[in-house]
Amino acid sequence: MSIKINLPGAKKDVEMREPKVKDMRAVSTEENQEEKEIKLISNLTGMSIVEIDDLSLKDYALLAKGLSGFL
C-alpha cells in the first residue's frame, strides 16, 4: 500500500509506501525523534535527506502527516 502526497511548494507529487518492520528497525538506533522521522520519510519516499532538508516546513508537514497515517 502507498499514498501519493502533493507537495505544492516543491511542485511535485511524492509516493510514500507503507512502512515495514525493517524500516522501523533501520531507524531504531536514532535517538533524536526529528532525525528518526526524516530518515524514515526518506526510506519510504526515496527522497534524499538533502531533498527533505530543502523542503518548506509546510511541505514537510504534509509528509509527516502522511507518515502518521500509517502508524
C-alpha positions, 0 to 999 in steps of 0.5 A: 500500500502507498499514498501519493502526497502533493507537495505544492511548494516543491511542485511535485507529487511524492509516493510514500509506501507503507512502512515495514518492520525493517524500516522501523528497525533501520531507524531504531538506533536514532535517538533524536525523534526529528532525525528518526522521522526524516530518515524514515520519510526518506526510506519510504519516499526515496527522497534524499535527506538533502531533498527533505532538508530543502523542503518548506516546513509546510511541505514537510508537514504534509509528509509527516502527516502522511507518515502518521497515517500509517502508524 
